[in-house]
Amino acid sequence: MTSHPLAVGGAGRFTTTLMEKSRGRLVAKGGAEGLHCIGIPGRGLGVAVKCLDGATRPLAPAVIALLQQLEALSEGDLERLGDLRRPILRNHRGDTVGAVEVSFRVLSGSLREI
């Protein structure tokens, strides 16, 4: 999957972008109805993010925030993921009308143990 991320999700898909920008350290696969699964092979860890209403718009910012809190993304990874961290919302005229922002905290005694 990490050798050929385009075959997993396709051009412009978050799955593909995440694997490319993390330079193969993460394995990712999107699913139907707002599901995204991520593997961190170097830590033997897998996580899934599901939007209950099936929406896909909040998935990239939520997954990135989760991976950041799990210390699975480097500063370089975060820079390469750029606008996916906080997508700007625009109306049909192209005016900025808001942004997608994520607010949660992973609860654990030690993120290194996860």
Residue frames as a rotation matrix with the C-alpha (Angstrom) as fourth column:
MET 1
0.567 0.823 0.000 0.00
0.823 -0.567 0.000 0.00
0.000 0.000 -1.000 0.00
THR 2
0.585 -0.382 -0.715 2.75
0.095 -0.844 0.528 2.47
-0.805 -0.377 -0.458 0.90
SER 3
-0.524 -0.796 0.302 4.69
0.383 0.096 0.919 1.60
-0.761 0.597 0.255 -2.24
HIS 4
-0.833 0.318 0.453 1.71
0.415 -0.185 0.891 2.45
0.367 0.930 0.022 -4.46
PRO 5
-0.704 0.564 -0.432 -0.61
0.296 -0.319 -0.900 4.80
-0.646 -0.761 0.057 -2.54
LEU 6
-0.639 0.482 -0.599 -2.31
-0.744 -0.585 0.323 5.96
-0.195 0.652 0.733 -5.74
ALA 7
-0.647 0.376 -0.663 -3.66
-0.153 0.788 0.596 2.44
0.747 0.487 -0.452 -6.20
VAL 8
-0.779 0.333 -0.531 -5.24
0.627 0.387 -0.676 2.56
-0.020 -0.860 -0.510 -2.73
GLY 9
-0.152 0.740 -0.655 -7.22
0.500 -0.514 -0.697 5.78
-0.852 -0.434 -0.292 -2.92
GLY 10
0.341 0.220 0.914 -6.49
0.931 -0.210 -0.297 7.63
0.126 0.953 -0.276 -6.12
ALA 11
-0.618 -0.628 0.472 -5.20
0.616 -0.761 -0.204 11.09
0.487 0.165 0.857 -7.00
GLY 12
-0.521 0.345 0.781 -6.34
-0.350 -0.921 0.174 13.83
0.779 -0.183 0.600 -4.64
ARG 13
0.560 0.722 -0.408 -7.81
0.069 0.449 0.891 11.42
0.826 -0.526 0.202 -2.07
PHE 14
0.565 -0.307 0.766 -6.88
-0.797 -0.443 0.410 11.88
0.214 -0.842 -0.495 1.59
THR 15
0.884 -0.223 0.411 -5.77
0.035 0.909 0.416 8.25
-0.466 -0.354 0.811 1.90
THR 16
0.608 -0.661 0.439 -3.25
0.717 0.219 -0.662 8.69
0.342 0.717 0.607 -0.87
THR 17
0.444 -0.414 0.795 -2.07
-0.210 -0.910 -0.356 12.08
0.871 -0.009 -0.491 0.36
LEU 18
0.771 -0.112 0.627 -1.57
-0.632 -0.013 0.775 10.85
-0.079 -0.994 -0.080 3.93
MET 19
0.781 -0.503 0.370 0.58
0.425 0.862 0.276 7.91
-0.458 -0.058 0.887 2.83
GLU 20
0.471 -0.614 0.633 2.58
0.648 -0.245 -0.721 10.07
0.598 0.750 0.283 0.43
LYS 21
0.459 -0.255 0.851 3.14
-0.355 -0.931 -0.088 12.95
0.815 -0.262 -0.518 2.85
SER 22
0.760 -0.211 0.614 4.10
-0.573 0.229 0.787 10.64
-0.307 -0.950 0.053 5.74
ARG 23
0.018 -0.822 -0.570 6.60
-0.972 0.119 -0.202 9.06
0.234 0.558 -0.796 3.36
GLY 24
0.003 0.085 -0.996 5.33
-0.328 0.941 0.079 5.53
0.945 0.326 0.031 3.86
ARG 25
-0.921 -0.370 0.124 5.35
-0.221 0.235 -0.946 5.47
0.321 -0.899 -0.298 7.66
LEU 26
-0.445 0.850 0.281 1.54
-0.497 0.026 -0.867 5.27
-0.745 -0.526 0.411 7.75
VAL 27
-0.929 0.338 0.149 -0.89
0.334 0.596 0.730 2.94
0.158 0.728 -0.667 6.03
ALA 28
-0.627 0.737 -0.252 -4.35
-0.339 -0.550 -0.763 4.36
-0.701 -0.393 0.595 5.38
LYS 29
-0.870 0.453 0.192 -7.60
0.405 0.439 0.802 3.32
0.279 0.776 -0.566 3.79
GLY 30
-0.695 0.717 0.053 -10.85
-0.698 -0.654 -0.293 5.18
-0.175 -0.240 0.955 3.53
GLY 31
-0.844 0.498 0.199 -14.16
0.504 0.863 -0.024 3.38
-0.184 0.080 -0.980 3.67
ALA 32
-0.366 0.808 0.462 -17.79
0.481 -0.261 0.837 4.01
0.797 0.528 -0.293 2.98
GLU 33
0.550 0.832 0.071 -19.92
0.400 -0.337 0.852 6.45
0.733 -0.440 -0.519 4.94
GLY 34
0.604 -0.286 0.744 -17.28
-0.541 -0.832 0.119 8.55
0.585 -0.474 -0.658 6.68
LEU 35
0.928 -0.340 0.151 -14.81
0.117 0.653 0.748 5.86
-0.353 -0.677 0.646 7.78
HIS 36
0.537 -0.834 -0.128 -11.04
-0.540 -0.223 -0.812 6.16
0.648 0.505 -0.570 7.74
CYS 37
0.962 -0.274 -0.002 -8.58
0.198 0.693 0.693 3.54
-0.189 -0.667 0.721 9.06
ILE 38
0.539 -0.839 0.076 -4.91
-0.658 -0.476 -0.583 4.21
0.525 0.265 -0.809 9.72
GLY 39
0.874 -0.368 -0.316 -2.09
0.470 0.806 0.360 1.86
0.122 -0.463 0.878 10.61
ILE 40
0.574 -0.790 0.218 1.15
-0.806 -0.592 -0.023 2.90
0.147 -0.162 -0.976 12.26
PRO 41
0.772 -0.188 -0.608 3.25
0.012 0.959 -0.282 -0.19
0.636 0.211 0.742 11.51
GLY 42
-0.229 -0.968 0.104 6.32
-0.067 -0.091 -0.994 1.01
0.971 -0.235 -0.044 13.41
ARG 43
-0.661 0.053 0.748 4.26
-0.735 -0.248 -0.631 1.03
0.152 -0.967 0.203 16.61
GLY 44
-0.901 0.354 -0.250 1.96
0.340 0.935 0.098 -1.91
0.268 0.003 -0.963 15.93
LEU 45
-0.584 0.686 -0.435 -1.01
0.177 -0.415 -0.893 0.43
-0.792 -0.598 0.120 16.22
GLY 46
-0.739 0.458 0.494 -4.16
0.523 -0.073 0.849 0.83
0.425 0.886 -0.185 14.19
VAL 47
-0.680 0.567 -0.465 -6.93
0.109 -0.548 -0.829 3.40
-0.725 -0.614 0.311 14.61
ALA 48
-0.489 0.616 0.618 -10.26
0.820 0.084 0.566 4.07
0.297 0.783 -0.546 12.97
VAL 49
-0.834 0.323 -0.448 -12.16
-0.092 -0.881 -0.465 7.34
-0.544 -0.346 0.764 12.72
LYS 50
-0.568 0.738 0.365 -15.87
0.800 0.388 0.458 7.24
0.196 0.552 -0.810 11.89
CYS 51
-0.897 0.441 0.024 -18.23
-0.441 -0.890 -0.120 10.15
-0.032 -0.118 0.993 11.30
LEU 52
-0.667 0.649 0.367 -21.58
0.240 0.653 -0.719 8.84
-0.706 -0.391 -0.591 12.44
ASP 53
0.320 0.846 -0.426 -23.52
-0.198 -0.379 -0.904 10.86
-0.926 0.374 0.046 9.88
GLY 54
0.485 -0.179 0.856 -21.32
0.731 0.620 -0.285 9.56
-0.480 0.764 0.432 7.05
ALA 55
0.976 -0.130 -0.175 -19.79
-0.192 -0.893 -0.406 12.95
-0.103 0.430 -0.897 6.29
THR 56
0.526 -0.843 0.115 -16.28
0.836 0.488 -0.250 13.01
0.155 0.228 0.961 4.87
ARG 57
0.562 -0.286 0.776 -15.42
0.060 -0.922 -0.383 16.72
0.825 0.262 -0.501 5.22
PRO 58
0.695 -0.304 0.652 -14.19
-0.711 -0.428 0.558 16.46
0.109 -0.851 -0.514 8.85
LEU 59
0.965 -0.262 -0.033 -12.19
0.264 0.953 0.150 13.25
-0.008 -0.153 0.988 8.33
ALA 60
0.294 -0.928 0.229 -8.85
0.520 -0.045 -0.853 14.71
0.802 0.370 0.470 7.24
PRO 61
-0.027 -0.350 0.936 -8.62
-0.561 -0.770 -0.304 17.31
0.827 -0.534 -0.176 10.04
ALA 62
0.733 0.358 0.579 -9.77
-0.680 0.356 0.641 14.74
0.024 -0.863 0.504 12.63
VAL 63
0.887 -0.449 -0.106 -7.32
0.427 0.886 -0.178 12.07
0.174 0.113 0.978 11.47
ILE 64
0.110 -0.888 0.447 -4.44
0.254 -0.409 -0.876 14.56
0.961 0.210 0.181 11.33
ALA 65
0.173 0.007 0.985 -5.24
-0.802 -0.580 0.145 15.85
0.572 -0.815 -0.095 14.84
LEU 66
0.947 0.201 0.250 -5.43
-0.308 0.786 0.535 12.28
-0.090 -0.584 0.807 16.17
LEU 67
0.667 -0.744 -0.033 -2.12
0.620 0.579 -0.530 11.31
0.414 0.334 0.847 14.58
GLN 68
0.035 -0.632 0.774 -0.52
-0.178 -0.766 -0.617 14.51
0.983 -0.116 -0.140 15.86
GLN 69
0.431 0.191 0.882 -1.64
-0.873 -0.159 0.461 13.74
0.228 -0.969 0.098 19.41
LEU 70
0.975 -0.102 0.199 -0.35
0.049 0.967 0.252 10.17
-0.218 -0.236 0.947 19.07
GLU 71
0.290 -0.909 -0.298 2.98
-0.590 -0.415 0.693 11.69
-0.754 -0.025 -0.657 17.98
ALA 72
0.231 -0.106 0.967 2.77
0.541 0.840 -0.037 9.73
-0.809 0.532 0.252 14.72
LEU 73
0.732 0.002 0.681 3.40
0.614 -0.434 -0.659 12.78
0.294 0.901 -0.319 12.50
SER 74
-0.293 -0.889 -0.352 6.58
0.926 -0.355 0.126 14.82
-0.237 -0.289 0.928 12.37
GLU 75
0.009 0.219 -0.976 6.61
0.083 -0.973 -0.217 18.59
-0.996 -0.079 -0.027 12.01
GLY 76
-0.830 -0.366 -0.420 7.59
-0.386 -0.165 0.907 18.03
-0.402 0.916 -0.004 8.38
ASP 77
-0.744 0.639 0.196 4.59
0.664 0.674 0.322 15.74
0.073 0.370 -0.926 7.87
LEU 78
0.053 0.804 -0.592 2.31
0.752 -0.422 -0.507 18.39
-0.657 -0.418 -0.627 9.36
GLU 79
-0.284 -0.219 -0.933 3.74
-0.322 -0.895 0.309 21.05
-0.903 0.389 0.184 7.06
ARG 80
-0.986 -0.129 -0.103 3.32
-0.142 0.343 0.929 18.79
-0.084 0.930 -0.357 4.03
LEU 81
-0.493 0.870 0.023 -0.31
0.869 0.494 -0.038 18.11
-0.044 0.001 -0.999 4.99
GLY 82
-0.971 -0.125 0.204 -0.86
0.168 -0.963 0.212 21.89
0.170 0.240 0.956 5.02
ASP 83
-0.642 0.755 0.136 -4.43
-0.717 -0.653 0.242 22.98
0.272 0.058 0.961 4.30
LEU 84
-0.165 0.589 -0.791 -5.88
0.022 0.804 0.595 19.55
0.986 0.081 -0.145 5.10
ARG 85
-0.765 -0.206 -0.610 -5.40
0.583 0.179 -0.792 20.33
0.272 -0.962 -0.017 8.81
ARG 86
-0.371 0.655 -0.659 -7.94
0.345 -0.562 -0.752 23.20
-0.862 -0.506 -0.017 8.76
PRO 87
-0.574 0.169 0.802 -9.85
0.815 0.026 0.578 23.32
0.077 0.985 -0.152 5.48
ILE 88
-0.838 0.297 -0.457 -11.32
-0.207 -0.949 -0.237 26.70
-0.504 -0.104 0.857 4.58
LEU 89
-0.227 0.852 0.472 -14.99
0.830 0.422 -0.364 26.68
-0.509 0.309 -0.803 3.63
ARG 90
-0.918 -0.089 -0.387 -16.10
-0.120 -0.866 0.485 28.90
-0.379 0.491 0.784 0.76
ASN 91
0.111 0.994 0.026 -19.48
-0.064 0.033 -0.997 29.75
-0.992 0.109 0.067 -0.70
HIS 92
0.482 0.165 0.860 -20.36
0.746 0.438 -0.502 29.51
-0.460 0.884 0.088 -4.39
ARG 93
0.976 -0.147 0.160 -18.74
-0.039 -0.843 -0.536 32.94
0.214 0.517 -0.829 -5.01
GLY 94
0.229 -0.947 -0.224 -15.48
0.512 0.313 -0.800 31.81
0.828 0.068 0.557 -3.44
ASP 95
0.148 -0.117 0.982 -15.90
-0.649 -0.761 0.007 33.92
0.747 -0.638 -0.189 -0.30
THR 96
-0.769 -0.428 -0.475 -14.51
0.116 0.637 -0.762 32.42
0.628 -0.642 -0.440 2.91
VAL 97
0.172 0.912 0.373 -17.42
-0.509 -0.242 0.826 31.53
0.843 -0.332 0.423 5.17
GLY 98
0.769 0.058 0.637 -15.68
-0.621 0.309 0.721 29.38
-0.155 -0.949 0.273 7.78
ALA 99
-0.253 -0.853 -0.456 -13.26
-0.795 0.452 -0.404 26.56
0.551 0.261 -0.793 8.41
VAL 100
0.713 0.372 -0.594 -13.30
-0.022 0.858 0.512 23.01
0.701 -0.353 0.620 9.70
GLU 101
-0.193 -0.759 0.622 -11.68
-0.794 -0.251 -0.553 22.92
0.576 -0.601 -0.554 13.13
VAL 102
0.225 0.162 -0.961 -11.05
0.237 0.947 0.215 19.90
0.945 -0.276 0.175 15.33
SER 103
-0.185 -0.259 0.948 -11.21
-0.835 -0.467 -0.291 19.96
0.518 -0.846 -0.130 19.11
PHE 104
0.910 0.372 -0.184 -10.55
-0.195 0.774 0.602 16.81
0.366 -0.512 0.777 21.11
ARG 105
0.004 -0.920 0.392 -7.85
-0.988 -0.065 -0.143 15.28
0.157 -0.386 -0.909 23.26
VAL 106
0.230 -0.052 -0.972 -6.59
-0.108 0.991 -0.078 11.70
0.967 0.123 0.222 23.35
LEU 107
0.531 0.003 0.847 -6.73
-0.840 -0.126 0.527 10.44
0.108 -0.992 -0.065 26.93
SER 108
0.686 -0.389 -0.614 -3.90
0.249 0.919 -0.305 8.15
0.683 0.056 0.728 27.94
GLY 109
0.848 -0.453 -0.274 -1.34
0.267 -0.082 0.960 7.79
-0.457 -0.888 0.051 30.70
SER 110
-0.161 -0.933 -0.321 1.46
-0.200 -0.288 0.936 7.86
-0.966 0.215 -0.141 28.14
LEU 111
0.689 0.410 -0.598 1.20
-0.626 -0.082 -0.776 8.33
-0.367 0.909 0.200 24.40
ARG 112
-0.288 -0.875 -0.388 4.43
-0.952 0.307 0.015 6.36
0.106 0.373 -0.922 24.02
GLU 113
-0.714 0.039 0.699 2.65
-0.291 0.891 -0.348 3.28
-0.636 -0.452 -0.625 25.40
ILE 114
0.377 0.924 -0.063 -0.19
-0.415 0.108 -0.903 3.44
-0.828 0.366 0.424 22.89
